[in-house]
Amino acid sequence: MAIKQSHKPQATSHKLKNKRVLITAGPTWVPIDAVRVISNIATGKTGVLLADKLRKLGAKVTLLLGPAESCCLNKNIRLIRFKFFEELKNKLEKELKSKKYDILIHSAAVSDYRPSRAKAQKIKSGKKVWQINLVPTLKIIGLIKKYDSSLFLVGFKFEPQAKKKALIDKTRNLIKRAKLNLAVANTTDDKNRYRAYILDNYNRSCGPLLTKKSLVEKLSSLIGGTLWKD
């Protein structure tokens, strides 16, 4: 079943006006030693585009942005920077405990693994073998509704070169585990072409959306139409 939505820009803008939105975006680092990190290739572009779009629709937007470009960001968007996994976790918790948000969009590419022990000093170069044991990180998205159960929560599931059914199934599992209201299931094929679907917690979906810009337009419309009825 397709997700029904309004196509009236003025109505969506009115519904989002003055709503407090927190967005996480960009990659996260985990340290290996004093100067080296494990990261990922996320750019933060989707989160930045969402922050800009929702601000234009009248929302009060705070963007928690990892080590990614923030050029051309609307000056009325409150920007909080982080680099490391623990920084993101701590700053997100602080925001949710100290302020009241209506919507949280968790688009950051959070590190899934970290070294079991990071070295306090720089490891000298020249080692022929350097074995690093990785252990899972805490699932931040699973904590969010524990901080504030009333939040309208949007999550993201990225699976490169995934078939549609497998991608949708994994995203629906994420919706259940993290108690999401909406989720974006996105992938790229072997030619790096983008494809995304938006799913809700009533087993509805829409897509495919073939660019990040079209995803942002559709997601913004759904958030406005889903939360506040005319």
VENFENVEN-V782071 format. One record per pair of residues at least 12 apart in sequence whose C-alpha atoms are under 10 Angstrom apart, sorted by the first residue. I is the first residue (numbers start at 1). J is the second residue. D is the distance in whole Angstrom. If there is no record, write none. Layout:
i	j	d
I	J	D
I	J	D
//
This chain:
i	j	d
1	202	9
1	203	8
1	204	5
1	205	6
1	206	8
2	198	10
2	199	9
2	200	10
2	203	9
2	204	6
2	205	5
2	206	5
2	207	9
3	198	9
3	199	8
3	200	8
3	202	9
3	203	9
3	204	6
3	205	6
3	206	6
3	207	10
3	222	8
3	226	9
4	204	9
4	205	9
4	206	9
4	222	8
4	225	9
4	226	9
5	218	9
5	221	7
5	222	6
5	223	9
5	224	9
5	225	6
5	226	7
6	221	7
6	222	8
6	224	9
6	225	6
6	226	9
6	229	10
6	230	10
7	218	10
7	221	7
7	222	10
7	225	9
8	221	9
8	225	9
9	57	9
9	221	8
9	224	10
10	57	9
11	57	10
11	221	10
11	224	8
11	225	8
11	228	10
11	229	9
11	230	8
12	54	10
12	57	7
12	58	9
12	220	8
12	221	6
12	222	9
12	223	9
12	224	5
12	225	6
12	226	10
12	227	10
12	228	9
12	229	10
12	230	9
13	54	8
13	55	10
13	56	8
13	57	4
13	58	6
13	59	8
13	220	10
13	221	9
13	224	7
13	225	10
14	57	8
14	58	7
14	59	9
14	224	9
14	228	9
14	230	10
15	57	9
15	58	9
15	59	9
15	223	9
15	224	6
15	225	8
15	226	10
15	227	8
15	228	6
15	229	8
15	230	8
16	54	8
16	55	9
16	56	10
16	57	6
16	58	6
16	59	5
16	60	9
16	102	10
16	103	10
16	220	9
16	221	10
16	223	8
16	224	6
16	225	9
16	227	9
16	228	8
17	54	9
17	55	9
17	56	9
17	57	6
17	58	4
17	59	5
17	60	8
17	224	9
18	55	9
18	57	9
18	58	6
18	59	5
18	60	6
18	61	9
18	102	10
19	54	9
19	55	10
19	57	10
19	58	8
19	59	5
19	60	6
19	61	8
19	100	10
19	101	8
19	102	6
19	103	8
19	224	10
20	54	10
20	55	10
20	58	10
20	59	6
20	60	5
20	61	6
20	62	8
20	99	9
20	100	7
20	101	5
20	102	5
20	103	6
20	104	9
21	51	8
21	54	8
21	55	9
21	59	7
21	60	6
21	61	5
21	62	6
21	63	8
21	100	9
21	101	6
21	102	6
21	103	5
21	104	6
21	105	8
21	151	10
21	152	9
22	51	9
22	59	10
22	60	9
22	61	6
22	62	5
22	63	6
22	64	7
22	78	9
22	92	9
22	95	9
22	96	9
22	100	10
22	101	7
22	102	8
22	103	6
22	104	5
22	105	6
22	106	8
22	153	10
23	47	7
23	48	9
23	50	8
23	51	7
23	61	8
23	62	6
23	63	5
23	64	6
23	65	8
23	79	10
23	92	10
23	103	8
23	104	6
23	105	5
23	106	6
23	107	7
23	108	8
23	154	9
24	44	9
24	46	10
24	47	7
24	48	9
24	51	10
24	62	9
24	63	6
24	64	5
24	65	6
24	66	8
24	80	9
24	81	10
24	82	10
24	88	8
24	92	8
24	104	8
24	105	6
24	106	5
24	107	5
24	108	5
24	109	9
24	110	10
24	155	10
25	42	9
25	43	8
25	44	5
25	45	8
25	46	7
25	47	5
25	48	7
25	50	10
25	51	10
25	63	7
25	64	6
25	65	5
25	66	6
25	67	9
25	68	9
25	81	10
25	82	10
25	88	10
25	105	9
25	106	7
25	107	5
25	108	4
25	109	7
25	110	9
26	40	9
26	41	9
26	42	6
26	43	5
26	44	4
26	45	7
26	46	9
26	47	7
26	48	9
26	64	9
26	65	6
26	66	5
26	67	7
26	68	6
26	69	9
26	70	10
26	81	10
26	82	9
26	83	9
26	107	8
26	108	5
26	109	6
26	110	8
27	39	7
27	40	6
27	41	7
27	42	5
27	43	7
27	44	7
27	65	8
27	66	5
27	67	6
27	68	7
27	82	9
27	83	8
27	84	9
27	85	9
27	107	10
27	108	6
27	109	5
27	110	6
27	111	8
28	40	7
28	41	10
28	42	9
28	65	9
28	66	6
28	67	7
28	68	10
28	82	8
28	83	6
28	84	5
28	85	5
28	86	9
28	87	9
28	88	8
28	108	8
28	109	6
28	110	5
28	111	6
28	112	10
29	66	8
29	67	8
29	82	9
29	83	6
29	84	4
29	85	6
29	86	9
29	87	9
29	88	10
29	109	10
29	110	8
29	111	7
29	114	9
30	83	9
30	84	6
30	85	6
30	86	8
30	110	10
30	111	7
30	112	10
30	113	8
30	114	6
30	115	8
30	118	9
30	137	10
31	84	8
31	85	9
31	114	8
31	115	8
31	117	9
31	118	6
31	119	8
31	120	9
32	114	8
32	115	6
32	116	9
32	117	8
32	118	5
32	119	6
32	120	9
32	121	10
32	122	9
32	123	9
32	132	8
33	115	9
33	117	9
33	118	5
33	119	4
33	120	6
33	121	6
33	122	5
33	123	7
34	118	8
34	119	7
34	120	5
34	121	5
34	122	5
34	123	8
35	119	10
35	120	9
35	121	8
35	122	6
35	123	9
36	118	10
36	119	10
36	122	8
36	123	9
37	84	9
37	114	9
37	115	10
37	118	9
38	84	10
38	111	8
38	113	9
38	114	8
38	115	9
39	67	10
39	83	10
39	84	9
39	85	10
39	109	9
39	110	9
39	111	7
39	112	10
39	113	10
39	114	10
40	109	8
40	110	9
40	111	8
41	68	10
41	109	9
42	66	10
42	67	9
42	68	8
42	107	10
42	108	8
42	109	6
42	110	9
43	66	9
43	67	9
43	68	6
43	69	8
43	70	10
43	108	9
43	109	9
44	65	7
44	66	8
44	67	9
44	68	6
44	69	8
44	70	9
44	107	8
44	108	7
44	109	8
45	68	8
45	69	8
45	70	9
45	107	10
45	212	8
45	213	9
46	107	7
46	108	9
46	211	10
46	212	6
46	213	8
46	215	8
46	216	7
47	63	8
47	64	9
47	65	8
47	105	8
47	106	8
47	107	6
47	108	8
47	212	10
47	216	9
48	63	8
48	64	10
48	65	8
48	68	10
48	69	9
48	70	7
48	71	9
48	72	9
48	73	7
48	74	9
48	77	10
48	107	10
48	216	10
49	73	9
49	212	8
49	213	7
49	215	10
49	216	7
49	217	9
50	63	10
50	105	9
50	107	10
50	212	10
50	213	9
50	215	9
50	216	6
50	217	8
50	219	9
50	220	7
51	63	7
51	73	8
51	74	8
51	77	7
51	78	10
51	79	10
51	105	10
51	216	9
51	220	10
52	72	9
52	73	7
52	74	6
52	75	10
52	76	9
52	77	8
52	216	10
53	74	10
53	213	10
53	216	8
53	217	8
53	220	7
54	77	10
54	216	9
54	217	10
54	219	10
54	220	7
54	221	10
54	223	10
54	224	9
55	74	8
55	76	8
55	77	7
56	74	9
56	76	10
57	220	9
57	221	10
57	224	9
59	77	9
59	102	10
59	103	10
60	76	8
60	77	7
60	78	8
60	101	9
60	102	10
61	76	8
61	77	5
61	78	6
61	79	9
61	101	10
61	103	10
61	104	10
62	76	9
62	77	6
62	78	5
62	79	6
62	80	7
62	95	9
62	101	10
62	104	10
63	77	7
63	78	6
63	79	5
63	80	6
63	81	8
63	105	10
64	78	9
64	79	6
64	80	5
64	81	6
64	82	7
64	88	8
64	91	8
64	92	8
64	95	10
64	106	9
64	107	10
64	108	9
65	79	7
65	80	6
65	81	5
65	82	6
65	83	8
65	88	9
65	107	10
65	108	8
66	80	9
66	81	6
66	82	5
66	83	5
66	84	8
66	85	9
66	87	9
66	88	8
66	108	8
66	109	9
66	110	10
67	81	8
67	82	7
67	83	5
67	84	9
68	81	9
68	82	10
68	83	9
80	92	10
84	110	9
84	111	9
85	110	7
85	111	7
85	112	10
85	113	10
85	114	9
85	137	9
85	138	9
85	140	9
86	137	10
86	138	10
88	108	9
88	110	9
88	140	9
89	110	10
89	138	9
89	139	10
89	140	7
89	141	10
89	143	10
92	140	9
92	144	9
92	147	10
93	140	10
93	143	9
93	144	8
93	147	7
94	147	10
95	147	10
96	144	8
96	145	10
96	147	6
96	148	7
96	151	10
97	147	7
97	148	8
100	148	9
100	150	10
100	151	9
101	148	9
101	150	9
101	151	7
101	152	9
102	148	10
102	150	8
102	151	5
102	152	6
102	153	9
102	227	10
103	150	9
103	151	6
103	152	5
103	153	6
103	154	8
103	181	10
103	223	9
103	227	9
104	144	9
104	145	10
104	151	7
104	152	6
104	153	5
104	154	6
104	155	9
105	151	10
105	152	8
105	153	6
105	154	5
105	155	6
105	156	8
105	182	9
105	183	9
106	140	9
106	141	7
106	144	9
106	153	8
106	154	6
106	155	5
106	156	7
106	183	9
107	141	10
107	154	8
107	155	6
107	156	6
107	157	9
107	158	10
107	183	10
107	184	9
108	155	9
108	156	8
109	156	9
109	157	9
109	158	9
110	137	9
110	138	10
110	139	8
110	140	8
110	141	9
111	136	9
111	137	7
111	138	9
111	139	9
111	140	10
112	134	10
112	135	8
112	136	6
112	137	5
112	138	8
112	139	8
112	140	10
113	133	10
113	134	6
113	135	5
113	136	4
113	137	5
113	138	9
114	132	9
114	133	8
114	134	5
114	135	6
114	136	6
114	137	6
114	138	10
115	132	6
115	133	6
115	134	4
115	135	6
115	136	9
115	137	9
116	132	8
116	133	6
116	134	5
116	135	6
116	136	9
116	137	10
117	132	9
117	133	8
117	134	9
117	135	9
118	132	9
118	133	10
139	178	9
140	178	9
141	153	9
141	154	10
141	155	8
141	156	10
141	174	9
141	177	9
141	178	6
141	179	9
141	180	9
142	174	9
142	177	7
142	178	5
142	179	8
142	180	9
143	178	8
144	178	8
144	179	9
144	180	10
145	178	8
145	179	7
145	180	9
146	178	10
149	179	9
151	180	9
151	181	9
152	179	10
152	180	8
152	181	6
152	182	8
152	223	9
152	226	10
152	227	8
153	175	10
153	178	9
153	179	8
153	180	5
153	181	5
153	182	7
153	183	8
153	223	10
154	175	9
154	178	10
154	179	9
154	180	6
154	181	6
154	182	5
154	183	5
154	184	8
154	198	10
154	199	10
154	200	9
154	219	10
154	223	9
155	171	9
155	174	8
155	175	8
155	178	8
155	179	10
155	180	7
155	181	8
155	182	7
155	183	5
155	184	6
155	185	9
155	198	10
155	199	10
156	171	8
156	174	9
156	175	9
156	180	10
156	182	9
156	183	5
156	184	5
156	185	6
156	186	8
156	196	10
156	198	9
157	170	8
157	171	6
157	172	10
157	174	8
157	175	10
157	183	7
157	184	6
157	185	5
157	186	6
157	187	8
157	196	10
157	197	10
158	170	10
158	171	9
158	184	8
158	185	6
158	186	5
158	187	6
158	188	9
158	196	9
159	171	10
159	185	8
159	186	7
159	187	5
159	188	8
159	189	10
160	186	8
160	187	5
160	188	5
160	189	7
160	190	8
160	192	9
160	194	9
160	195	10
161	186	10
161	187	6
161	188	5
161	189	5
161	190	6
161	191	9
161	192	9
161	193	9
161	194	10
161	195	10
162	186	9
162	187	6
162	188	8
162	189	7
162	190	10
162	195	10
163	187	9
163	189	9
164	185	9
164	186	9
164	187	9
164	195	10
164	196	9
164	197	9
164	208	9
167	185	6
167	186	8
167	187	8
167	196	10
167	197	9
168	183	10
168	184	9
168	185	6
168	186	9
168	196	10
168	197	8
168	198	9
168	199	8
168	205	9
169	185	9
170	185	8
171	183	7
171	184	8
171	185	6
171	186	9
171	197	10
171	198	9
171	199	8
171	200	10
172	184	10
172	185	9
172	199	8
172	200	8
172	201	8
172	203	8
175	199	9
175	200	8
175	201	7
175	203	10
176	201	8
179	201	8
180	199	10
180	200	8
180	201	7
181	199	9
181	200	6
181	201	5
181	202	9
181	223	9
181	226	9
181	227	10
182	198	7
182	199	6
182	200	4
182	201	6
182	202	9
182	204	10
182	205	9
182	219	9
182	222	9
182	223	8
182	226	10
183	197	8
183	198	6
183	199	5
183	200	6
183	201	8
183	205	9
183	219	9
184	196	7
184	197	6
184	198	5
184	199	6
184	200	9
184	205	10
184	206	10
184	207	10
184	215	9
184	219	9
185	197	5
185	198	6
185	199	7
185	205	10
185	207	10
185	208	10
186	198	9
186	208	9
186	209	9
186	210	10
186	212	10
186	215	10
187	210	10
188	210	10
193	210	8
193	211	9
194	208	9
194	209	8
194	210	5
194	211	6
194	212	8
195	207	8
195	208	6
195	209	6
195	210	5
195	211	7
195	212	9
195	215	9
196	208	5
196	209	5
196	210	7
196	211	8
196	212	8
196	214	9
196	215	7
197	209	6
197	210	9
197	215	8
197	218	10
197	219	10
198	215	8
198	218	9
198	219	7
198	222	9
200	222	10
200	226	10
206	218	9
206	219	10
//
